[in-house]
Amino acid sequence: MASNERLTDIGDHTSEPVTMNDDGTTDKGPLLPKDWAYDGGSLRPLEFALAEEEPALAHRDITPEFARDLYNVLKNIGLEDLVGISSFTKHEDTVMLEHTKGRRSSLTELPASQALPEDVVAASWSFHA
């Protein structure tokens, strides 16, 4: 992706790059971070959602202390470059399967009680407060 693009959820089941304008806005509206990854020990936003579609993300704060403590735990077990943080405000009691083709990602929603297809690898964990 270009440096002025942000991978953004559009609707319930697709993600696509959204271009940032020079003033930090987008033509699709304000963006809120929903997924973060560590980069050199610092937590940085990786994927976004449209604020109008997921307003609850505005109330999900990751404190610097939590980010630092989690990084230290992950580093101690060698996972600091593999594990990040995702904030889920939708899809309770469901499992989301992601399929990427080119620059577009599509999601399929399954009930959490349903067995995963055999060719699927679990790659995300969810912790409820």
C-alpha positions in Angstrom: 0.0 0.0 0.0 1.0 3.6 -0.5 2.1 5.6 2.5 -1.1 7.7 2.3 -3.4 4.6 2.3 -4.9 2.9 5.3 -6.4 -0.6 5.3 -10.0 0.0 6.3 -13.1 -2.1 7.0 -15.9 -1.1 4.7 -19.2 -2.5 5.8 -19.3 -5.8 7.6 -17.3 -8.0 5.3 -14.6 -6.3 3.3 -11.4 -4.4 3.9 -9.8 -2.1 1.3 -7.2 0.6 1.1 -8.6 4.1 1.8 -6.6 7.1 0.6 -5.8 9.8 3.2 -6.1 13.4 2.0 -3.2 15.9 2.7 -5.1 17.2 5.7 -5.4 13.7 7.3 -9.1 13.2 6.4 -10.6 10.7 3.9 -13.4 11.0 1.4 -15.2 8.1 3.3 -15.1 10.0 6.7 -13.1 9.8 9.9 -11.1 6.6 10.6 -10.6 4.9 13.9 -7.8 2.3 14.6 -9.0 -1.3 15.2 -5.9 -3.4 14.8 -2.4 -2.6 16.1 1.0 -4.2 15.6 4.4 -3.7 17.3 7.0 -1.9 15.3 10.4 -1.7 17.0 8.7 -2.0 20.4 6.1 0.7 19.7 2.5 -0.1 19.1 1.2 1.4 15.9 -2.3 1.3 14.2 -2.4 -1.2 11.3 -6.0 -1.5 10.3 -8.9 1.0 10.6 -12.7 1.2 10.6 -15.0 4.0 9.5 -16.0 5.9 12.6 -19.6 6.0 11.5 -19.7 2.2 11.2 -17.9 1.4 14.5 -18.3 4.4 16.9 -17.5 2.2 19.9 -13.9 2.1 18.8 -13.6 5.8 19.9 -13.9 4.5 23.5 -11.2 1.8 23.2 -8.1 3.2 24.6 -4.8 1.3 24.8 -2.7 2.9 27.5 1.0 3.2 27.0 1.6 1.1 30.2 -0.5 -1.7 28.8 1.2 -1.6 25.4 4.7 -1.6 27.1 3.8 -4.5 29.5 2.3 -6.6 26.7 5.3 -6.0 24.5 7.6 -7.1 27.3 5.6 -10.3 27.8 5.6 -11.0 24.1 9.3 -10.3 23.8 10.1 -12.7 26.6 8.4 -15.5 24.7 9.7 -14.5 21.3 6.3 -13.4 19.9 6.8 -9.6 19.7 6.8 -9.6 15.9 3.8 -12.0 15.5 1.1 -11.0 18.0 -0.8 -7.6 17.9 -4.0 -6.3 19.2 -7.5 -6.3 17.6 -10.5 -4.5 18.9 -13.8 -6.2 18.1 -17.0 -4.2 18.6 -19.2 -6.4 16.5 -19.6 -10.1 15.8 -20.0 -11.3 19.4 -20.3 -15.1 19.6 -19.0 -15.5 16.0 -15.8 -16.5 14.2 -14.7 -14.4 11.3 -12.8 -16.2 8.4 -10.7 -13.9 6.3 -9.9 -14.4 2.6 -7.6 -12.0 0.8 -7.5 -11.6 -3.0 -5.3 -8.8 -4.3 -5.9 -5.6 -2.3 -9.3 -6.6 -1.0 -10.1 -8.8 2.0 -13.5 -10.5 2.5 -14.8 -11.9 5.7 -17.2 -14.8 6.3 -19.0 -15.0 9.6 -19.7 -18.3 11.3 -21.3 -19.1 14.7 -18.6 -19.7 17.3 -20.2 -23.0 18.0 -19.7 -24.3 14.4 -16.6 -26.3 13.6 -14.1 -24.5 11.4 -13.5 -25.9 7.9 -10.5 -28.3 7.7 -8.4 -25.9 5.6 -8.7 -23.0 8.0 -5.9 -22.0 10.4 -6.9 -20.2 13.6 -5.0 -17.0 13.9 -6.8 -14.6 16.2 -7.7 -14.6 19.9 -10.4 -12.6 21.6 -10.4 -11.5 25.3 -13.6 -10.2 26.7 -13.5 -7.7 29.6 
